[in-house]
Amino acid sequence: MHQELTYADLIHLPYATLLVEGAKYTGLTDATKRPNVARWYGDISTRESWINVQKAKHDWLVKAGMA
């Protein structure tokens, strides 16, 4: 699996995650409508590094009493 991040990935991934997980937007995950975007999001959002960032954010929110 490709592990290198581009500037575009770093800029778009937090917002994409917010749309998919927070707003339940399916436009980034529906491979029938946008196959390349769905492939990109599926690839990058399941990387160990991004999962670790999400876990650290969650842990911080819990510690701060905001989750």
Protein Blocks (a to p, Z undefined) as FASTA:
>chain_A
ZZbdcfklmmmmmmmmmmmmmnopaklmmmklmmmlmmmmmmmmmgfklmmmmmmmmmmm
mmnopZZ
